[in-house]
Amino acid sequence: MIDERTLMLPDIGGNKLFQSFENFESNPKVGLVFMIPGINVTVRVNGRVRRIGGGDVRKLVAEPELSWTDHNSTLIQGMLIDIDEAYFHCPRSFQFADLWNTQTIETNAKLSLKDLLAAPKPADA
């Protein structure tokens, strides 16, 4: 968070593919939903986004905080979001999905990509 009306999302090196930036260069509108594990309330933020270079990001924040790093974890660029509105969002879908059920989370953590791809789809069930 830069200030009460501005968010910055850093683009940290990885696969070197920043594929979605063309979407917001043609339509800068953005909607974000923030979730906190274990809480069935979300915050919705709507605004306008623009890309900024790594040097401009460093002028705003010293260095992005990362919970995990590797040799590719370098700051490349960022997305600056000018907030138009922010509000609490209906948690009803989380309640139906039982999203924060720890037993489901533990079961899913054991699944491989192969398991997920082999799982029956709603139309198959």
WOGIHU-V885907 format. One record per run of one state. SS is the DSSP state (@ for helix, = for strand, . for the rest). FROM is the first residue (numbers start at 1). TO is the last residue. If there is no record, write none. Layout:
SS_FROM_TO / SS_FROM_TO
This chain:
._1_2 / =_3_3 / ._4_5 / =_6_12 / ._13_20 / @_21_26 / ._27_28 / =_29_35 / ._36_41 / =_42_53 / @_54_60 / ._61_74 / =_75_89 / ._90_91 / @_92_97 / ._98_101 / @_102_109 / ._110_112 / @_113_118 / ._119_125
